[in-house]
């Protein structure tokens, strides 16, 4: 069964008490708040926020991560001008902010609704995207929580500098929230764009034969 918020908080406190009671206490150092997922349930909320310098207990143990920087702006606001919406051959997607019909993974009403047209025709695309600027020659990660309101949908999380070279992850969506993630190979030192949608300039992507509605949260 899904844990309640109070049960998760109780579990977190017990783990913290156990860790601090050891002969060599653990020191937690983190300069900001951070999210964690202490349950495998997909019943919202299942994402929680820990304060600075507080450990994050997850299903398989304590979450420990190296320092990371989110280089994408407005991760919860795909309607913002920081995220461009564009289409080729077909229309650009439309984004509706804070769609109250779907609850976000953290229990808030901050979900973005993305309506895509039927993307069909040679070189057609309909995408929401943001530039990461000039990349260093390293792999990059891009992730977003995605789902549908009903039925299924298929889109791609992908990155390209020029509409020719692509790194992509296919996302087969249902009414259950899932985290769709892309870990690229080494990018070249040019401007790259992180994209959500369908881009048929990439021959690994395919038309789905119909318009699609996708709900998104936490793109980063």
C-alpha positions in Angstrom: 0.0 0.0 0.0 1.0 3.6 -0.3 2.5 5.3 2.7 0.8 8.4 4.1 2.8 11.6 4.6 2.9 11.1 8.3 4.2 7.5 8.0 6.9 8.7 5.6 7.9 11.4 8.0 8.0 8.9 10.9 10.2 6.5 8.8 12.6 9.4 8.0 12.9 10.3 11.7 13.6 6.7 12.6 16.3 6.3 10.0 17.9 9.6 11.1 17.8 8.5 14.8 19.4 5.2 13.9 22.2 6.8 11.9 23.0 9.5 14.4 23.1 6.8 17.2 26.1 5.0 15.6 29.6 5.3 17.1 30.7 7.3 14.0 27.8 9.6 13.3 27.1 10.5 9.7 27.4 14.2 8.7 25.1 15.4 6.0 26.2 18.4 4.0 24.0 19.9 1.4 23.6 23.6 0.8 20.0 23.6 -0.4 16.7 21.7 -0.2 16.5 18.5 -2.3 13.9 16.0 -3.3 13.7 12.3 -2.6 11.4 9.3 -3.1 11.0 7.1 0.0 8.3 4.8 -1.5 7.8 2.8 -4.7 4.2 4.0 -4.8 3.0 6.2 -7.6 0.1 7.5 -5.6 0.8 11.2 -5.1 2.5 12.6 -3.2 5.5 10.3 -3.7 8.2 12.9 -4.1 9.2 14.8 -0.9 11.6 17.7 -0.1 14.3 17.5 2.6 15.7 20.7 4.1 19.4 21.6 3.8 21.8 19.3 5.6 19.1 16.6 6.2 19.6 13.1 4.9 17.1 11.6 2.4 16.0 8.0 3.1 14.8 6.1 0.0 13.5 2.6 -0.6 17.0 1.1 -1.1 18.8 3.2 1.5 20.1 6.7 2.0 20.3 8.8 -1.1 23.8 10.1 -1.6 24.6 12.2 -4.7 27.6 14.2 -6.0 27.2 17.9 -6.5 25.1 18.8 -9.6 23.9 21.9 -11.3 20.5 22.2 -13.1 21.4 24.3 -16.1 17.8 24.5 -17.4 15.6 27.4 -16.2 12.1 27.1 -14.9 11.9 23.3 -14.6 8.3 23.5 -13.3 7.1 26.2 -15.7 7.2 24.9 -19.3 4.8 27.7 -20.2 7.5 30.2 -19.4 9.3 32.0 -22.2 12.5 30.2 -21.1 11.0 27.2 -22.9 10.4 27.7 -26.6 7.5 26.0 -28.4 7.9 25.4 -32.1 6.8 23.2 -34.9 7.9 22.5 -38.5 5.4 21.2 -41.1 2.9 21.0 -38.2 1.9 23.3 -35.4 3.9 24.0 -32.3 2.6 22.4 -29.1 0.5 24.4 -26.7 1.4 24.5 -23.0 -1.2 25.1 -20.2 0.2 26.0 -16.8 -0.9 24.5 -13.5 -3.5 22.2 -14.9 -5.5 21.4 -11.7 -7.0 18.1 -13.1 -3.7 16.2 -12.4 -1.8 16.2 -9.2 2.0 16.5 -9.4 4.4 13.9 -8.0 4.9 16.1 -4.9 1.2 16.6 -4.4 1.0 20.1 -5.7 -1.1 21.5 -8.6 1.8 22.6 -10.7 1.5 20.2 -13.6 2.0 21.5 -17.1 -0.3 20.2 -19.9 1.2 19.9 -23.3 -1.0 19.4 -26.3 0.8 18.1 -29.4 -0.8 18.0 -32.9 -0.6 14.9 -35.1 3.1 15.1 -36.1 3.3 13.6 -39.6 5.1 14.4 -42.8 8.7 14.4 -43.8 10.8 16.4 -41.4 7.8 17.4 -39.2 8.4 18.3 -35.6 6.5 19.7 -32.6 8.6 20.3 -29.5 9.1 22.2 -26.3 12.8 23.0 -25.9 15.4 25.0 -24.1 19.0 25.7 -25.0 21.8 24.6 -22.6 24.2 26.9 -24.3 27.6 25.7 -25.5 28.2 22.2 -24.2 31.4 20.9 -22.7 32.6 17.6 -24.1 30.8 15.5 -21.6 27.6 13.4 -21.2 24.5 15.4 -20.1 21.4 14.2 -18.3 17.9 15.5 -19.0 14.8 14.2 -17.2 11.1 14.9 -16.8 8.2 13.3 -15.0 5.5 12.6 -17.7 2.1 10.9 -17.9 -1.2 11.0 -19.7 -4.7 11.8 -18.4 -6.1 8.8 -20.2 -4.9 6.1 -22.6 -1.3 6.1 -23.8 1.1 8.4 -25.6 4.6 8.2 -27.1 7.0 11.1 -27.3 10.8 11.5 -27.1 13.1 13.3 -24.7 16.0 14.2 -26.9 18.8 16.6 -27.6 20.2 18.0 -30.8 22.4 20.9 -31.9 21.3 21.1 -35.5 18.3 18.8 -36.4 20.7 16.2 -37.7 22.6 14.7 -34.8 20.4 13.4 -32.0 20.6 11.6 -28.6 17.1 10.4 -27.6 15.0 8.4 -25.2 11.6 7.0 -26.2 8.9 7.6 -23.6 5.9 5.3 -23.7 3.4 7.0 -21.4 0.3 5.9 -19.4 -1.8 7.4 -16.7 0.9 6.6 -14.2 3.7 9.1 -13.5 7.1 8.0 -14.8 10.4 9.6 -14.9 11.7 9.7 -18.5 15.4 10.3 -18.6 18.1 10.8 -21.2 21.8 10.3 -20.6 23.6 11.5 -23.7 26.9 10.5 -25.0 29.7 13.1 -25.0 28.3 16.2 -26.6 30.4 18.4 -28.9 31.3 22.0 -27.9 28.4 23.7 -29.7 25.0 24.9 -28.6 22.6 22.0 -27.8 18.9 22.0 -27.2 17.0 19.8 -24.8 13.6 18.9 -26.3 10.3 17.1 -25.4 8.0 16.0 -28.2 8.3 14.4 -31.6 10.9 15.4 -34.1 10.8 13.4 -37.4 14.0 14.9 -38.6 15.4 12.2 -36.3 14.8 8.9 -38.1 14.6 7.0 -34.8 11.4 8.9 -34.0 8.0 8.1 -35.6 4.6 9.7 -36.1 2.0 8.4 -33.7 -0.8 9.1 -36.2 -2.9 11.3 -33.9 -2.7 14.4 -31.6 -1.5 13.7 -28.1 -1.9 15.3 -24.7 0.9 14.8 -22.2 1.3 16.1 -18.6 4.8 17.2 -17.5 6.5 18.1 -14.2 10.0 18.7 -13.1 11.9 19.0 -16.4 15.6 19.4 -15.6 
